[in-house]
Amino acid sequence: MDRCKHVGRLRLAQDHSILNPQKWRCVDCDTKESVWACLKCSHVACGRYIEEHSLRHFQESSHPLVMEVHELYVFCYLCQDYVLNDNPEGDLKLLRSALSAVWTQKQEAYSRRSLRSQVTSREGAGCHRTSQGQPLMLTALWHRRQALLAKALRLWFERSSRGQLKLEEKRQRVELERRKEEARLRRQEVKRRLLEELANTPPRKSARLLSHAHTDSLIPQKFRDITASSPASQREARRRFNQLYSIRPTVTPGVTGLRNLGNTCYMNSILQVLSHLQKFRECFLTLDPSEKEELLARTGTNGKRRVGDAGGGHPVGGIGLNGGSSITKSLELIQPKEPSTKHLSLCHELHTLFRVMWSGKWALVSPFAMLHSVWSLIPAFRGYDQQDAQEFLCELLDKVQQELESEGSKRRILIPISQRKLTKQVLKVVNTIFHGQLLSQVTCLKCSYKSDTVEPFWDLSLEFPERYHSQEKGIAPVTTTECTLTEMLAKFTETEALEGRIYACDQCNSKRRKSSPKPLVLSEAKKQLMIFRLPQVLRLHLKRFRWSGRNHREKIGVHVFFDQVLNMEPYCRSVLPPSNPEAYLYDLSAVVMHHGKGFGSGHYTAYCYNTEGGFWVHCNDSKLNMCSVEEVCRTQAYILFYTQRSNTQNSVHGNKTQTNAGIPELNIPPQAPSSPNERSRRITVP
């Protein structure tokens, strides 16, 4: 090989044993034939035609370059060829010269080269096989004999018992690799075929299609003939059928996995977080839009009635969603190819999904209906591409808010007054649970006049410090040092000097008439953002993705320290102290984590605090594991959710109260268990 890229990275070992002729023997079998010295370390071993000790050294240490101590050949195991080039420092040339000098002092070497015995002068410069007086014909003849000898030795070795054993092992390795490759290709083909079928099949909807199915389809095949025989047999069949459900194992409410339907980890992590936010979950569990959708569907163009969700009573409210026990497979609802109605509702899907996840009866849910509604109502997330969890959360909450505002506005007379009042109440909670206010204060440096502007916010996007963005003079940004959440919040609320004279101060221009042709007086100013009003749930988005180049976004992989309790008092306006000092304190409720190095790739998981069981859960699609708060604080957070302590201590079933954030609480009736022994089964962990 003329050019070997591995030679360019060669660094010879210090005090190499190759320069000592007494060590020109294999360290394992002590042979002196076909001895190869590793150029990376001081290891010397025999070649592949003896005992393959040099090859085994390469497999263990990954040192690819070796040199034959007698013939001075250099071989690369990674390229599987002899190397002719040298590194920029010329180490191979110097090493060959040094070995040639060693050969001139070693008399035994000449006796092993009978074809080159004509070289009589020991002081001659050069190796015995490359001396100036050696005829070219003898050199070619020597190489031919070496090749024939190697071929004969190889054939002899392959026919021996040890050679047969090694050949059999090699054939087995090749066969194993071939089988692994065939299995991998089969898995890829099955995955491709399943993805094509999933793309061509409309996503399944929730249990609201249950009343479309025939009653006989819900009864196992072995009970159908008995049911049709007599009333007594029907009662017996129902009793045995109900026993199947009574023995179904239960799980802790909220400990329900979401199946990944093809790069939907971003949606699963956000849905897990929203379902574990107690205020958000309870308002959607109270809201039951199925009755309202029924009324709206009656007046549709097709004249068909929309089917509502299964109300209560029997546990079949979760049919059509995988999980719980193996019985659900035989009771899964086979849905039609087309949706039964055109009235899609994200609020209904959230209500249905939260109801199933917190029923304590299902260990796994396939959110087909939610995905179908997202694809239809938020086209930007249609398909199986990688998506950003922060963008999905913002779009989802925006669509839910628009849906609650416009729901039933065209046919208000058909919707009961109580349902309309509940919708308004839920809309008020959704609008205010994440809502806060920022105070933007601009100070004129000429007259020290301060101008205050209050702006709403639903989350805070926090920048990393400058040391993680600086790329001056080709120096890569710092990624090994650690950062704290309080440092990022301090950077968000720090005073920023505006560049140049660009601020038109109202105080400086107060004497100027509006109709005056004179230009405005511009002055220098500084700006500061402070929190004017705190939300119930504080969302902190860590801007981990930065632009690197024109079309590439890379991730800042530094760990950010965050505490379980966050004090927001240093970042709020201090002139308005609250009546409740604990309104500044926030408890960690959920963390969304991004795994991977790039923006368009990776995986999302969520860490959520389960209020029913009082423990933390790591939600990784369908896999849910209990974890400690210390493990949560060690994660590489992407989105943090903190709940105001004054809200977590207030009862969610009491009357309306006014918190420090100014957000009214929703009067939600308590959820009664579906069975008498459900309370005792809520502490069971799957």
C-alpha positions in Angstrom: 0.0 0.0 0.0 1.5 3.3 -1.1 -0.5 5.4 1.4 -1.5 4.2 4.8 -3.4 6.7 6.9 -2.4 5.0 10.2 1.3 5.6 9.6 0.7 9.4 9.8 -0.5 9.0 13.4 2.4 6.8 14.4 4.4 7.7 17.5 7.2 5.2 18.2 7.5 3.9 21.7 10.4 5.1 23.9 13.3 2.6 24.5 11.8 0.1 22.1 12.9 -3.5 22.6 13.3 -3.8 18.8 16.8 -2.3 19.0 17.9 -5.1 21.3 18.7 -8.3 19.2 18.4 -10.5 22.3 14.7 -9.7 22.4 14.1 -10.7 18.8 11.9 -13.6 19.8 8.2 -14.1 20.6 7.4 -13.3 24.2 4.7 -16.0 24.2 6.2 -19.0 22.4 9.9 -18.0 22.4 10.3 -18.6 18.6 12.8 -16.6 16.5 11.0 -17.2 13.1 8.8 -14.5 11.6 9.1 -12.2 14.6 7.1 -8.9 14.4 7.6 -6.0 16.7 4.8 -3.6 17.6 5.6 0.0 16.7 3.3 1.4 19.4 4.6 -0.5 22.4 7.5 -2.8 23.2 5.6 -6.0 22.4 7.4 -8.6 20.2 5.6 -11.7 18.9 5.4 -14.2 16.1 3.4 -13.8 12.9 0.3 -15.4 11.7 2.1 -18.4 10.1 3.5 -19.5 13.5 1.2 -18.9 16.4 -0.5 -15.6 15.5 0.6 -14.0 18.8 1.2 -10.7 17.0 -2.3 -10.7 15.6 -3.7 -11.5 19.0 -1.8 -8.5 20.4 -3.5 -6.3 17.8 -6.9 -7.6 18.7 -6.3 -6.9 22.3 -4.6 -3.5 22.2 -5.7 -2.2 18.7 -2.1 -1.4 17.7 -2.2 -1.9 13.9 1.4 -1.3 12.8 4.1 -3.9 13.2 7.6 -4.4 11.7 9.4 -7.7 10.8 12.7 -7.5 12.7 14.7 -9.5 10.1 13.2 -8.2 6.8 12.2 -4.8 8.0 8.8 -5.0 6.4 6.0 -2.8 7.9 2.5 -4.3 8.0 -0.8 -2.7 8.9 -3.5 -5.0 10.4 -6.3 -2.4 9.8 -5.4 -2.0 6.1 -4.4 -5.7 5.8 -1.5 -4.8 3.6 2.2 -3.9 3.6 3.0 -0.2 4.2 5.4 1.6 1.9 5.0 5.2 3.1 6.5 6.9 6.1 5.2 9.4 8.7 6.1 13.1 8.4 8.9 12.7 11.0 10.5 9.8 9.0 10.5 7.5 12.0 10.3 4.3 9.9 13.4 5.3 7.9 15.4 6.1 11.0 14.3 2.8 12.6 15.4 0.8 9.5 18.8 2.6 9.6 19.2 1.8 13.3 18.3 -1.9 12.7 20.8 -2.0 9.7 23.5 -0.8 12.1 22.5 -3.5 14.5 22.7 -6.1 11.8 26.2 -5.2 11.0 27.2 -6.1 14.5 25.3 -9.4 14.7 27.2 -12.2 13.0 24.6 -14.9 13.4 22.3 -13.1 11.1 24.5 -13.7 8.1 24.5 -17.5 8.6 20.7 -17.5 8.1 21.0 -15.8 4.7 22.9 -18.3 2.6 21.8 -16.6 -0.7 23.5 -13.4 0.5 26.7 -14.9 1.8 28.6 -13.1 -1.0 28.5 -9.9 1.1 31.8 -10.4 3.1 32.4 -6.9 4.4 30.8 -6.4 7.8 31.5 -2.7 7.6 29.5 -2.3 4.5 26.7 0.3 4.8 23.3 -1.2 4.4 21.4 -4.4 5.1 22.5 -7.8 3.8 19.5 -8.0 1.4 19.8 -4.5 0.1 23.6 -4.2 -0.2 25.0 -2.5 -3.2 27.1 -5.4 -4.4 24.3 -8.0 -4.3 23.0 -9.1 -7.7 19.3 -8.4 -8.5 18.8 -12.0 -9.7 19.7 -13.4 -6.4 17.4 -11.0 -4.6 14.5 -12.0 -6.8 15.3 -15.7 -6.4 15.4 -15.2 -2.6 12.0 -13.5 -2.6 10.5 -16.3 -4.8 11.8 -19.0 -2.5 10.4 -17.1 0.5 7.0 -16.9 -1.2 7.0 -20.6 -2.1 8.2 -21.5 1.4 5.4 -19.5 3.0 2.8 -21.1 0.7 4.1 -24.6 1.5 4.1 -23.8 5.2 0.6 -22.5 5.0 -0.7 -25.6 3.2 1.1 -27.8 5.7 -0.4 -25.9 8.6 -3.9 -26.1 7.1 -3.7 -29.9 6.8 -2.5 -30.4 10.4 -4.9 -30.9 13.2 -4.3 -27.5 14.7 -4.8 -25.9 11.3 -8.0 -27.8 10.7 -9.3 -26.6 14.1 -8.4 -23.0 13.3 -10.1 -23.2 9.9 -13.2 -24.7 11.5 -13.2 -21.8 14.1 -12.8 -19.3 11.2 -15.7 -20.9 9.3 -17.9 -20.8 12.4 -17.1 -17.1 12.9 -17.9 -16.3 9.3 -21.2 -18.3 9.5 -22.1 -16.5 12.7 -21.5 -13.1 11.2 -23.5 -14.1 8.1 -26.4 -15.1 10.3 -26.2 -11.9 12.3 -26.3 -9.9 9.1 -29.2 -11.8 7.7 -31.1 -11.3 11.0 -30.4 -7.6 10.9 -31.6 -7.3 7.4 -34.8 -9.2 8.3 -35.4 -6.9 11.2 -34.9 -3.9 9.0 -37.3 -5.3 6.4 -40.0 -6.0 9.1 -39.6 -2.5 10.5 -39.9 -0.9 7.1 -43.0 -3.0 6.3 -44.6 -2.1 9.6 -43.8 1.6 9.1 -45.4 1.5 5.7 -48.5 -0.2 7.1 -48.7 2.3 9.9 -48.4 5.2 7.5 -51.2 3.8 5.3 -53.5 2.9 8.2 -55.4 5.8 9.9 -54.4 6.1 13.6 -56.8 4.4 16.1 -59.0 6.6 18.2 -60.0 6.4 21.8 -62.8 4.5 23.5 -65.5 6.9 22.4 -66.1 4.5 19.4 -67.0 1.8 21.8 -70.8 2.1 21.4 -70.4 1.6 17.6 -69.1 -2.0 18.3 -71.6 -4.8 18.7 -72.0 -6.2 22.2 -71.2 -9.7 20.9 -67.7 -8.5 19.8 -66.9 -7.7 23.5 -67.7 -11.3 24.7 -65.0 -14.0 24.3 -65.7 -16.7 21.8 -66.1 -19.4 24.4 -69.0 -17.5 26.0 -71.0 -16.6 22.9 -72.9 -19.9 22.4 -73.7 -20.1 26.1 -75.1 -16.5 26.1 -77.5 -17.3 23.3 -79.0 -20.4 25.0 -80.9 -19.3 28.1 -81.3 -16.3 30.6 -79.6 -18.4 33.3 -76.7 -19.2 31.1 -76.5 -15.5 30.2 -76.2 -14.5 33.9 -73.5 -17.2 34.4 -71.6 -16.0 31.4 -71.7 -12.4 32.6 -70.5 -13.4 36.0 -67.6 -15.3 34.6 -66.9 -12.4 32.2 -66.8 -9.9 35.1 -64.5 -12.2 37.0 -61.9 -11.8 34.3 -61.9 -8.0 35.0 -61.9 -8.4 38.7 -58.6 -10.3 38.7 -56.9 -7.8 36.5 -53.7 -6.4 38.2 -53.8 -2.8 39.1 -51.0 -0.2 39.1 -50.4 3.1 40.9 -52.5 5.9 39.3 -50.3 7.8 36.9 -47.7 5.0 36.5 -48.8 4.3 32.9 -46.4 4.1 30.0 -47.1 5.5 26.6 -46.2 3.4 23.5 -43.8 5.0 21.1 -45.6 5.1 17.7 -42.5 6.1 15.7 -40.3 9.0 16.9 -43.1 10.2 19.2 -41.0 10.4 22.4 -41.3 14.2 22.3 -45.1 13.9 22.6 -45.0 11.1 25.2 -42.7 13.0 27.5 -44.8 16.2 27.4 -48.0 14.2 27.9 -46.5 12.5 31.0 -45.5 15.9 32.4 -48.9 17.5 31.8 -50.6 14.5 33.4 -48.5 14.8 36.5 -49.2 18.5 37.0 -52.0 18.1 39.5 -53.8 21.4 38.6 -53.7 20.8 34.9 -54.7 17.2 35.2 -57.7 17.7 37.5 -59.3 20.4 35.4 -59.2 18.2 32.3 -60.5 15.2 34.3 -63.5 17.3 35.4 -64.1 18.5 31.8 -66.1 15.9 29.8 -66.5 17.2 26.3 -68.1 14.0 25.0 -71.7 15.1 25.8 -71.1 18.4 24.0 -69.6 16.7 21.0 -72.6 14.4 20.8 -74.9 17.5 20.6 -72.7 19.1 17.9 -72.5 15.9 15.9 -76.3 15.7 15.7 -76.5 18.8 13.6 -73.8 17.7 11.2 -74.2 17.3 7.5 -74.2 13.6 7.6 -77.0 13.4 10.2 -75.2 10.8 12.2 -74.8 11.0 16.0 -71.3 11.3 17.4 -70.5 8.6 19.9 -69.4 9.8 23.3 -66.9 8.2 25.6 -67.9 5.4 27.8 -69.1 7.1 31.0 -68.4 5.2 34.1 -69.2 2.0 36.0 -67.5 -0.8 34.2 -63.7 -0.8 33.7 -64.1 -1.1 29.9 -63.6 2.7 29.7 -60.0 1.8 28.7 -60.8 -0.6 25.9 -58.9 0.2 22.8 -55.7 1.1 24.8 -53.0 -1.4 25.3 -51.9 -2.3 28.8 -53.0 -3.7 32.2 -53.2 -7.4 31.5 -53.3 -9.8 28.6 -57.1 -9.8 28.7 -57.0 -6.4 26.9 -55.7 -8.0 23.7 -58.9 -10.0 23.2 -61.0 -7.0 24.2 -59.3 -4.4 22.0 -61.7 -2.5 19.9 -61.3 -2.9 16.1 -61.8 0.5 14.8 -63.0 1.5 11.3 -60.6 2.7 8.6 -62.1 6.2 8.6 -62.9 8.4 11.7 -66.5 8.3 12.8 -66.7 12.1 12.9 -64.9 15.1 11.7 -65.1 16.9 15.1 -61.6 16.5 16.4 -60.8 17.8 19.9 -57.5 17.9 21.7 -59.4 18.6 25.0 -61.4 15.4 24.6 -58.2 13.4 23.9 -56.5 14.9 26.9 -59.5 14.1 29.0 -59.7 10.5 27.8 -55.9 9.9 28.1 -55.6 11.4 31.6 -58.7 9.4 32.7 -57.1 6.1 31.5 -53.6 6.9 32.8 -54.9 7.8 36.3 -57.5 5.0 36.6 -54.9 2.6 38.1 -56.0 -0.2 35.7 -53.6 0.2 32.7 -49.8 -0.2 32.6 -49.4 0.8 29.0 -51.4 3.0 26.6 -51.1 3.5 22.9 -51.9 7.1 22.2 -53.1 6.6 18.6 -56.1 9.0 19.0 -53.9 11.8 20.5 -51.4 11.4 17.7 -54.2 11.5 15.1 -55.6 14.7 16.6 -52.1 16.3 16.7 -51.5 15.4 13.1 -54.9 16.9 12.0 -54.9 20.0 14.2 -51.1 20.8 14.3 -49.8 20.0 10.8 -46.3 21.0 11.6 -45.9 17.8 13.7 -47.4 15.5 11.1 -45.3 12.5 10.2 -42.6 10.5 11.9 -39.8 13.1 11.9 -37.8 14.1 14.9 -39.5 17.0 16.7 -38.6 19.4 19.5 -40.4 18.9 22.8 -40.4 22.6 23.8 -42.0 23.6 20.4 -44.6 20.8 20.8 -45.5 21.9 24.3 -46.1 25.5 23.2 -48.1 24.5 20.1 -50.2 22.0 22.2 -51.1 24.6 24.9 -51.9 27.2 22.3 -54.2 24.9 20.4 -56.0 23.8 23.6 -56.5 27.4 24.6 -57.9 28.3 21.1 -60.2 25.2 21.2 -61.6 26.1 24.7 -62.2 29.7 23.5 -64.0 28.8 20.3 -65.7 25.5 21.4 -69.4 25.6 21.0 -69.5 29.3 19.9 -71.5 28.5 16.8 -74.1 26.4 18.5 -74.1 27.7 22.1 -77.9 27.0 22.4 -77.2 23.2 22.1 -74.7 23.1 25.0 -76.1 23.0 28.6 -75.4 26.0 30.8 -73.5 24.0 33.3 -71.2 22.6 30.7 -70.5 26.1 29.3 -69.7 27.4 32.8 -67.3 24.4 33.4 -65.6 25.1 30.0 -65.1 28.8 31.0 -63.7 27.7 34.4 -61.3 25.3 32.8 -60.2 27.9 30.2 -59.5 30.3 33.0 -57.3 27.8 34.8 -55.5 26.8 31.5 -54.9 30.5 30.7 -53.5 31.3 34.2 -51.7 28.2 35.3 -48.5 29.0 33.3 -49.2 32.7 33.0 -46.8 35.2 34.6 -45.8 38.8 34.0 -42.4 40.3 33.3 -41.4 43.9 34.1 -39.3 45.5 31.4 -37.6 48.5 32.9 -35.6 50.9 30.7 -33.5 53.6 32.5 -32.3 56.7 30.7 -28.6 57.3 31.5 -29.0 61.0 30.8 -31.9 61.9 33.2 -32.2 58.6 35.2 -35.9 58.4 34.2 -37.2 54.8 34.4 -39.9 53.5 32.1 -41.7 50.3 33.1 -43.6 48.0 30.8 -45.4 44.8 31.9 -45.4 41.9 29.5 -47.0 38.5 29.9 -45.0 35.3 29.7 -45.8 31.5 29.8 -42.3 30.2 30.1 -38.7 31.6 30.6 -36.1 30.7 28.0 -32.8 30.9 29.8 -29.5 31.5 27.9 -26.3 29.8 28.9 -23.4 32.1 30.1 -21.1 33.5 27.5 -18.3 31.0 28.2 -20.5 28.3 26.5 -21.0 30.4 23.3 -17.6 32.1 22.7 -15.9 30.9 19.6 -13.3 33.7 19.0 -10.0 32.9 17.3 -11.0 29.3 16.7 -11.2 28.4 20.4 -14.0 25.9 21.0 -16.6 26.9 23.7 -16.3 25.5 27.2 -18.3 22.3 27.7 -16.6 20.7 30.7 -17.3 23.3 33.4 -20.6 23.1 35.2 -23.3 25.7 35.3 -26.1 26.4 37.8 -29.8 27.3 37.3 -29.4 30.3 39.6 -26.6 31.6 37.4 -28.8 31.4 34.3 -31.7 33.1 36.1 -29.3 35.9 37.2 -28.2 36.3 33.6 -31.8 36.6 32.6 -32.5 39.4 35.0 -29.2 41.2 34.8 -29.0 44.8 33.6 -28.1 45.1 29.9 -26.6 48.3 28.4 -28.2 49.3 25.1 -25.7 50.0 22.4 -25.4 53.6 21.2 -27.9 56.5 21.5 -31.0 54.7 20.4 -33.5 55.4 23.3 -36.1 58.2 23.0 -36.7 59.1 26.6 -40.1 60.5 27.5 -38.7 62.7 30.2 -36.0 64.1 27.9 -38.6 64.8 25.2 -41.4 66.0 27.5 -40.9 69.7 26.4 -40.9 68.9 22.7 -44.2 69.3 20.9 -45.5 66.3 18.9 -45.9 68.5 15.8 -42.4 69.9 16.1 -40.1 69.3 13.1 -37.2 68.9 15.5 -35.9 65.3 15.7 -36.3 63.3 18.9 -33.6 63.5 21.5 -31.9 60.1 21.7 -29.9 59.0 24.6 -28.1 56.0 26.0 -30.0 53.6 28.2 -29.9 50.3 30.1 -32.6 47.6 30.3 -33.5 45.0 32.9 -36.1 42.3 33.0 -37.6 41.3 36.3 -40.5 39.0 37.3 -43.5 41.1 38.2 -46.0 38.3 38.8 -45.2 34.6 39.4 -47.2 31.8 37.8 -48.6 28.7 39.5 -46.3 26.4 37.4 -43.0 27.9 36.4 -41.6 26.5 33.1 -37.9 27.0 32.6 -36.6 26.2 29.1 -32.8 25.8 29.0 -31.6 26.9 25.5 -29.2 24.0 25.0 -29.1 24.2 21.2 -27.0 26.9 19.6 -26.2 27.7 15.9 -22.8 26.4 14.7 -22.3 27.6 11.2 -25.1 28.6 8.9 -27.4 25.6 8.9 -26.2 23.5 11.8 -27.4 23.5 15.4 -25.3 21.7 18.1 -26.1 20.9 21.7 -24.6 22.4 24.8 -24.0 19.2 26.8 -23.0 20.8 30.1 -24.7 19.7 33.3 -26.9 22.4 34.9 -27.2 22.1 38.7 -30.8 22.7 39.9 -32.3 22.2 43.3 -35.5 20.5 44.4 -36.7 23.8 46.0 -36.2 27.1 44.0 -36.4 30.5 45.6 -37.5 33.1 43.0 -37.3 36.1 45.3 -33.9 37.4 44.0 -35.3 37.6 40.5 -38.6 39.4 41.3 -39.3 43.1 41.7 -38.6 43.8 45.3 -40.9 46.9 45.8 -44.0 44.7 45.9 -43.6 42.2 48.8 -46.2 39.4 48.8 -48.6 38.8 51.6 -47.5 35.1 51.7 -43.7 34.7 51.8 -43.9 31.1 50.6 -45.2 32.3 47.3 -41.5 32.8 46.2 -40.7 29.1 46.9 -41.2 26.5 44.1 -41.0 22.7 44.3 -39.6 20.6 41.5 -42.5 18.8 39.7 -41.1 17.4 36.4 -38.0 17.4 34.2 -37.8 16.8 30.5 -34.4 15.5 29.4 -32.9 15.3 25.9 -30.6 12.4 25.1 -28.2 12.9 22.2 -25.8 15.4 20.7 -27.8 17.1 17.9 -30.9 19.1 17.4 -32.5 16.9 14.8 -31.8 13.6 16.6 -31.8 12.0 20.0 -34.5 10.9 22.4 -36.7 12.5 25.0 -37.6 11.2 28.5 -39.3 12.7 31.5 -38.9 12.6 35.2 -42.2 13.2 37.0 -43.3 13.4 40.6 -46.3 11.2 41.3 -48.5 12.8 43.9 -50.5 9.7 44.5 -47.6 7.5 45.4 -45.2 10.2 46.7 -42.3 9.1 44.5 -40.4 10.1 41.3 -40.9 8.2 38.1 -38.7 8.0 35.0 -41.0 7.9 32.0 -39.2 6.5 29.0 -42.1 5.8 26.6 -43.5 2.4 27.6 -40.8 1.9 30.3 -41.4 3.4 33.7 -39.0 3.1 36.6 -39.0 4.6 40.1 -36.1 6.8 40.9 -34.8 9.1 43.7 -34.7 12.8 43.7 -30.9 12.7 43.7 -31.0 10.9 40.4 -33.4 13.5 39.0 -31.1 16.3 40.0 -28.2 14.7 38.2 -30.0 14.6 34.9 -29.1 16.8 31.9 -32.3 18.9 32.0 -33.9 20.5 29.0 -37.2 21.8 30.4 -37.9 22.2 34.2 -41.3 22.5 35.8 -41.6 24.0 39.3 -44.9 24.3 41.2 -45.6 27.2 43.5 -45.5 25.9 47.1 -48.5 28.1 48.2 -50.5 26.3 45.6 -49.3 22.8 46.4 -50.3 23.2 50.1 -53.8 24.5 49.3 -56.5 21.9 49.0 -57.6 21.3 45.4 -61.1 20.3 46.5 -61.8 23.4 48.5 -63.5 26.7 47.6 -61.9 29.3 45.3 -58.9 30.9 46.9 -56.6 33.7 45.7 -52.9 32.9 45.8 -50.0 35.3 45.6 -49.8 34.8 41.9 -53.3 36.1 41.5 -54.6 32.9 39.9 -58.0 31.6 41.1 -58.2 27.9 42.0 -60.8 25.7 40.4 -63.5 24.1 42.5 -63.2 20.5 41.4 -65.2 17.7 43.0 -63.2 14.7 44.3 -62.9 11.7 42.0 -64.7 8.7 43.5 -63.0 5.4 43.0 -64.6 3.0 40.5 -64.5 0.1 42.9 -64.6 -0.2 46.7 -61.1 -1.7 47.0 -59.5 0.7 44.5 -58.1 2.9 47.3 -56.2 0.0 48.8 -54.7 -0.9 45.4 -53.3 2.5 44.6 -50.0 1.9 46.3 -49.1 -1.0 44.1 -46.1 -0.4 41.7 -45.9 -2.2 38.4 
